[in-house]
């Protein structure tokens, strides 16, 4: 029986909205921004700091800054809850939070590498949502982005996600064999949700019959 659905998505394809509708249909907890807040709470930092680390690798400059801070006189004494927060710490704290969330179950988790953290969890059903580049650009423009900004975001955000998964899991993004379903959001939000729910149901029936 699946008690967790992870929703990984290409940037700009509408995966967050699909996850929200999916959680509402199921009556399950949605872990999207709430997951950011939970990681921030566990790490004793502001959510905005966590957002800067989500699904991206620290730049060389950021890493040098963190090294400098760790070596400075003011930071020579480590205070509980005041460790520099970078992507390494995001991954460490995020792993613990993700396992706690998964243990509670009955939830839809959006991104943050959730499918990779929970790849061996038999209660998790993994979904990947994508769209054509042109569809993503148009959607970002409808959200208020300029044409140039939409093209830039659609081209670069997923590169950050791929680099993040490669560095911390040594896998390609997306790892197709990891997902139970990969679906194009161009089918429409309600149709995509129907396909996911039907796929979960069929998969559970297949497992029972084995």
KAMO-V905828 format. One record per residue. N is the residue number from 1. RES is the residue in one letter. SS is DSSP state (hx for helix, st for strand, lp for the rest). Layout:
{{N RES SS} {N RES SS}}
//
This chain:
{{1 X lp} {2 X lp} {3 X lp} {4 X st} {5 X st} {6 X st} {7 X st} {8 X st} {9 X st} {10 X lp} {11 X lp} {12 X lp} {13 X lp} {14 X lp} {15 X hx} {16 X hx} {17 X hx} {18 X hx} {19 X hx} {20 X hx} {21 X hx} {22 X hx} {23 X hx} {24 X hx} {25 X hx} {26 X hx} {27 X lp} {28 X lp} {29 X st} {30 X st} {31 X st} {32 X lp} {33 X hx} {34 X hx} {35 X hx} {36 X hx} {37 X hx} {38 X hx} {39 X hx} {40 X hx} {41 X hx} {42 X hx} {43 X hx} {44 X lp} {45 X lp} {46 X lp} {47 X hx} {48 X hx} {49 X hx} {50 X hx} {51 X hx} {52 X hx} {53 X hx} {54 X lp} {55 X lp} {56 X lp} {57 X lp} {58 X lp} {59 X lp} {60 X hx} {61 X hx} {62 X hx} {63 X hx} {64 X hx} {65 X hx} {66 X hx} {67 X hx} {68 X hx} {69 X hx} {70 X hx} {71 X hx} {72 X lp} {73 X lp} {74 X lp} {75 X lp} {76 X lp} {77 X lp} {78 X lp} {79 X lp} {80 X lp} {81 X lp} {82 X lp} {83 X lp} {84 X lp} {85 X lp} {86 X lp} {87 X hx} {88 X hx} {89 X hx} {90 X hx} {91 X hx} {92 X hx} {93 X hx} {94 X hx} {95 X hx} {96 X hx} {97 X hx} {98 X hx} {99 X hx} {100 X hx} {101 X hx} {102 X hx} {103 X hx} {104 X hx} {105 X lp} {106 X lp} {107 X st} {108 X st} {109 X st} {110 X st} {111 X lp} {112 X lp} {113 X lp} {114 X hx} {115 X hx} {116 X hx} {117 X hx} {118 X lp} {119 X lp} {120 X lp} {121 X lp} {122 X lp} {123 X lp} {124 X st} {125 X st} {126 X st} {127 X st} {128 X st} {129 X st} {130 X st} {131 X lp} {132 X lp} {133 X hx} {134 X hx} {135 X hx} {136 X hx} {137 X hx} {138 X hx} {139 X hx} {140 X hx} {141 X hx} {142 X hx} {143 X lp} {144 X lp} {145 X lp} {146 X lp} {147 X hx} {148 X hx} {149 X hx} {150 X hx} {151 X hx} {152 X hx} {153 X hx} {154 X hx} {155 X hx} {156 X hx} {157 X hx} {158 X hx} {159 X hx} {160 X hx} {161 X hx} {162 X hx} {163 X hx} {164 X hx} {165 X hx} {166 X hx} {167 X hx} {168 X hx} {169 X hx} {170 X lp} {171 X lp} {172 X lp} {173 X lp} {174 X lp} {175 X lp} {176 X hx} {177 X hx} {178 X hx} {179 X lp} {180 X lp} {181 X st} {182 X st} {183 X st} {184 X st} {185 X hx} {186 X hx} {187 X hx} {188 X lp} {189 X hx} {190 X hx} {191 X hx} {192 X hx} {193 X hx} {194 X hx} {195 X hx} {196 X hx} {197 X hx} {198 X hx} {199 X hx} {200 X hx} {201 X hx} {202 X hx} {203 X hx} {204 X hx} {205 X hx} {206 X hx} {207 X hx} {208 X hx} {209 X hx} {210 X lp}}
//
